[in-house]
Structures are given as C-alpha cells and as structure tokens.
Amino acid sequence: MGDLSENGAYTAAKSELRDTDRKLRHLERLLKYGEVVTSKNAGKVEFDSKVILDNGSKKLNFHLVSGFEADPINGKLSVFSPLGKAVMNKTVGDKVSVSTPNGQMTYTIISILI
C-alpha cells in the first residue's frame, strides 16, 4: 500500500495489535498470579459473600466480588468499593455506615450467604 510512513491503515493496524498484545499480557498475568479463595470466616462477610442489607426503608442485595468482576447494575459490588469495605468482616446484625452523594446511609446486615 505504498510508503509505510504515510499509510493510515498500517498505522491503525499496528495500534490495534499493540492494544491486543497489552490485553493478552494482562490476562496472562491474571492467570499466572491468580489464586482460588476459599471461605475462612463462617458467619462473617468476606470475598464472594452474598449480603442482604436493610436501611429501614429498603433492602439491598449484592454479591462481593473482585474489582475485575464488579458490575453494580447486576448486584456485584467490589470489595474495594465504599460499601464493600464497610461490610467486610462484619456479622449478621451489625450496622454499617457509608457516605453517599445523598449523605450518610446506615444499613443493618440481615443475611450473609457464602
């Protein structure tokens, strides 16, 4: 396609290849250093717990996952999120407070499923 220094298609293809290589290296790193986590603290909120919270007016159901799996719309919250951090290592009946854009919210842990 002519001179490579002025070839837009070649430049775009090289850029896409670099992006694909970067994603592949990231996935390889996740596979190499990832580890399977098993439950240790029965009765406490931890990674992979399904939690039901109540603030008096509504109930909130979510699943605590890693930052890579987080999907708040589908009820998967990261353990690194403000709510995830607040509920970690708590038990049923504990109250947690979280700062939100609408102010401070207080929730009571109703149920923990592992």
N, C-alpha and C positions, 0 to 999 in steps of 0.2 A: 504494500500500500504506500510505497514511496518512502520519503525521508522520515525516519522514526522520530526525529526531534520535533516534527510538526504534525504528527499523527495523533489526533484526539482519541480515536478508537483504541490504539495501542496503549496510550496513557491511562485511559479508563480501565482497560483490562488489567493492566499492571496494578492499579489501585485496588481493584476488586480482588485480585489474587493476594495482595498483602493483607487485606481485611479478612479473607478466608483463612489464611495462614495464622493470623493473630487469634481468631476464634478457635481454631484447631489446637493451637498451643495452650490456650486457656482450658479447653476441655481435657486435654491430656494431663494438665497439672491437677485438675479436679479429680480425675480418675486415679492418679498416682498418689495423692496425699489425702484423699477422702477416706473416711472410716465409718463403719456402721456403729450407730449409737444404740445402746440398749438401756432400758429403764432401770434406774438405781433407787430412786426415792419414791416408793409406792405411797400414794396419798398426797404427794406434792406436785405442783405444776413444774414441768420441765419440758425440754425439747420433745416435740412430737405429741404433746398432750392436747386433748380436745377439752376446751374450757367453756363453761357457761357462766356468765356474769349477770348480775341484776343491779340496776341502779334505782329501783323503786318504781320506775315508770315503764321501763322496757328491759328485755333480756337481750344479751349479746352472746352469740355462739361463734367460736373461732377455733382454729387449729394452729398451734405454734409450730412454725417451720423455720428453715434457714433463710438467710437473706436472698438466696438464689431462687427459692421456691415461693417467696411471698407473692400473694395475689389477694389483696384485701376485698376485692369485689366478690370473690368466691370463698371468703371466710378463712383465708390463710394469712396469718399475721407473722411477721418476722420476730424472732426472739430479740432482735436489736431495736425494734420499734418501741416507742414510749410505753405503750400498753403491755407489750411483751416483756419488757424489762420490769415493769411494775408487778406483774403476776408471777414471775419466776420464783420458785421455791416457796410459794405460799400454799396454804391448805384450804380445804372447804371451810367456809365461814369467815375467812379473813377478809378484811376490807382493804381496797387499794385505791389510791388517788392518782389521777392522771391529769396533766394540764392539756387542755384542748383549745382550739380557737374560740370556742364558746365559753371558756372559763374552766374552772376546776371541776372534774367529774369524779364521783366516788362510786365504786362498784363493790358488791359483795360477791365472793366466789360461791356459786351454787353447786357446781358439779365439776369434777375432774375425771376425764376418761383417758386411759392410756392405751 
